[in-house]
Amino acid sequence: MRHFCTLFDSNYLLKGVAMLRTLKQHCPDAYVHVLCMDGQTREILEQLGLAHVTCLSLPEVEDQALLAVKPDRSVAEYCWTLSPCLPWYVLQHNPEIDAITYLDADLLFYSPLQPLFDEIGDASIVIIEHRFPPALKHLEVNGRFCVEWVGFRRDAHGMACLARWREQCIEWCFHRLEGDRMGDQKYLDQWPASFDGVHVIQHVGAGLAPWNYAQYSFAEDNHKKIFVDGEPLIFYHFHQFQLLSDGSFDRLSAAYRAMGREPETVYRAYEQSLIGILSEVRSIRPGFSGGVKPFLRIKSQRLVQWLVPQEVKQWLKKFIKAV
């Protein structure tokens, strides 16, 4: 059995379920420990009956150290603070688990994960780079690695790294660049030099995302399998993706799309998955709208990004939010 963990609230429920189901589809021995950030998330997950999922609630995971910093962090910052705390909790309470991988909720898996496990081997710590193209290389100041797939083995190196990351995120985890810190992710920059047994994933089909897709070539074969530079696409990170209240989607910002059109087959598969999950969730929870954004508000925000001078953008965003 391969153990994973993730966390999300009602706003990420649809995305989280899509990730969990495709993970199981392409990794049959996957077992996932899900930290439900609100009660509705846990209730719906349990009603969906995902046999490969164990639901955890916040009170189970939160200790005094977490509760002490919680009031000073935004929802996103607190979720980042929990990124190392969740795998730490799972390993501490399940001594039989030899290794665990933290996953972001907004991933989708497209083909078997075995090539990744073959590459990783017996590594103690596993991370993956953002792989920014030259035009976005300046973003690496916020972190060379992405907290979308982070793995730890229960050995001296893996546990030391996880313990240190947990301490760092509890001490400081904010949405701003401050020296060698930025959220939960810039801490990872230090790992290759600070810990033994670190493996950086090299498979080109892993970690595709809006910030790097433009530098790759995507293709689909007759069996609807998607390839990236000739290798199977394993997972894509749907950063910025929004479901809209009129039934349409807002895939990503114009800043990313300006470098090249997003891979249509990749996004279409995600959209079809989310449509089906939304229908299923609404069959057991009528009117559910978690993560479904108002159409006019999102489109207005995109218009602001394109047309409005920088000096008045903040005022307009406040006005749009008010209406």
HELIX and SHEET records of a PDB file:
HELIX    1   1 SER A   10  TYR A   12  5                                   3    
HELIX    2   2 LEU A   13  HIS A   26  1                                  14    
HELIX    3   3 GLY A   39  LEU A   48  1                                  10    
HELIX    4   4 LEU A   58  VAL A   61  1                                   4    
HELIX    5   5 GLN A   64  VAL A   69  1                                   6    
HELIX    6   6 LYS A   70  ASP A   72  5                                   3    
HELIX    7   7 VAL A   75  HIS A   93  1                                  19    
HELIX    8   8 GLN A  114  ILE A  120  1                                   7    
HELIX    9   9 PRO A  134  ASN A  142  5                                   9    
HELIX   10  10 ALA A  156  GLU A  171  1                                  16    
HELIX   11  11 LYS A  186  GLN A  190  5                                   5    
HELIX   12  12 TRP A  191  SER A  194  1                                   4    
HELIX   13  13 TYR A  213  GLN A  215  5                                   3    
HELIX   14  14 ALA A  254  ARG A  257  1                                   4    
HELIX   15  15 GLU A  264  ILE A  284  1                                  21    
HELIX   16  16 PHE A  295  LEU A  307  1                                  13    
HELIX   17  17 GLN A  310  ALA A  322  1                                  13    
SHEET    1   A 7 VAL A  53  SER A  57  0                                        
SHEET    2   A 7 ALA A  30  CYS A  36  1                                        
SHEET    3   A 7 ARG A   2  PHE A   8  1                                        
SHEET    4   A 7 ALA A  99  LEU A 103  1                                        
SHEET    5   A 7 TRP A 149  ARG A 153 -1                                        
SHEET    6   A 7 ILE A 125  ILE A 127 -1                                        
SHEET    7   A 7 VAL A 198  VAL A 200  1                                        
SHEET    1   B 2 LEU A 107  PHE A 109  0                                        
SHEET    2   B 2 PHE A 235  HIS A 237 -1                                        
SHEET    1   C 2 LEU A 177  GLU A 178  0                                        
SHEET    2   C 2 ARG A 181  MET A 182 -1                                        
SHEET    1   D 3 PHE A 218  GLU A 220  0                                        
SHEET    2   D 3 ILE A 226  VAL A 228 -1                                        
SHEET    3   D 3 GLU A 231  PRO A 232 -1                                        
SHEET    1   E 3 PHE A 249  ASP A 250  0                                        
SHEET    2   E 3 GLN A 242  LEU A 244 -1                                        
SHEET    3   E 3 VAL A 292  LYS A 293  1                                        
END                                                                             
